[in-house]
Amino acid sequence: MSEHVNLAILGGGCAGLSLARALVDEAFSERVIIIEPRRSYRHDRTWCFWAEAAHAHSGTVSKCWQRWQVSTADQVIDHKGSRLSYQQIRSDDFYQACLATIADAPNFELRQGLHAETVSDHGNQVMVETEAGAISADFVIDTRPRPPHTDIAALWQVFSGAEVETEQPCFDPSTAGLMQNMTSDEGGLKFTYILPTSAHQALVQTTRFALTRCPPDRLDDEFRSDLNAMINGPVTLHRWERGCLPMGQMELWTGESPRIMRAGQAAGALRASSGYGFLRIQAWAEAVAWDLVRERTLVNHPPGSRIEQKMDAIFLAALTRSPQAASGWFASLADRLSADEFGRFMSQSPSLDLWLKVISALPKAPFIRALFNGFPEIDRANHRVAL
């Protein structure tokens, strides 16, 4: 006889914990289990986004920058936000806030060190097989990452870096360096990402928008080289942070049945044209919690409006066809948009008026070709669209 729960959430990362916390906030009264392979939570990543000063997650924000900068070898664009600031949440702060909320709800249980192996719909219930036995559920929300061989994207945002500490003051803590020293070639866009918390400390990453997926640690040597060019004197690396994010995923996963929902990065939670996802995941979690409490149904929520999805697809198709132009295009966007407009474009849902300003800031010919020709064919062997 298998154990039965009303809802099983597979994966206790950002999407899974966000949903669990949203369900607690909505007073979801049925039994919920979160199945998470890791045995402990640590500071393993950093989430950033643009937002106003007060919002539902401002209590976990560790740092805000009212100023941010984008630069190439020939141009420096300084932005100062009016309503929006660039905000950072450390994953350990976010995890602990979610875990504390869940711990106060007796009908919620987090099981760590447990792997969900197979998920199958049996009509009136879903069976989740784990190494500790089967669990049946009325509904399953699967936030687990996709196997790498199934993930195809227009571009890959690959980054490697570390929290660094310097003996000499090297950083301006009032300004976030979002896309510093941008360059681009046939392989894609490269830039340095600098989030300073003091004159001596910052999270520094080397980032590439690459046409092919590659392990993030391949950028380790580039990061060290970029860091040495930036800083004179001794540097201490306190914590590495690496990642490989899909931008413009192809063949998004959806639920195999009305009782199973795919969610998180595997289901297209990241903004296709920039890779930002934290606020989108929070909005998804709140919407799904609302539906489950009131309608007792799972409703897939598409990532952004139709116009956003269409325009992002055109933007990414143009980038895949003209990767050597990427640095100029992003510099032009930063130059032509106001600080708040740039923030909304990168991490929120742009309005039609903002999209028109974006279009006016970019060269027309590459985007007209992308509009009519779309993406090249998919090259599955290299996890990318084929040129």
Beta strands, then each sheet from edge to edge (+ up, - down):
strand 1: 3-10
strand 2: 32-36
strand 3: 46-51
strand 4: 61-65
strand 5: 67-72
strand 6: 76-80
strand 7: 85-90
strand 8: 108-112
strand 9: 116-121
strand 10: 126-130
strand 11: 133-142
strand 12: 152-166
strand 13: 175-185
strand 14: 188-196
strand 15: 201-210
strand 16: 235-250
strand 17: 260-262
strand 18: 378-379
strand 19: 384-385
sheet 1: 8+ 2+ 1+ 11+ 10- 9+
sheet 2: 8+ 2+ 1+ 11+ 17+
sheet 3: 3+ 7- 4+
sheet 4: 6+ 5- 13- 14+ 15- 12+ 16-
sheet 5: 18+ 19-
end
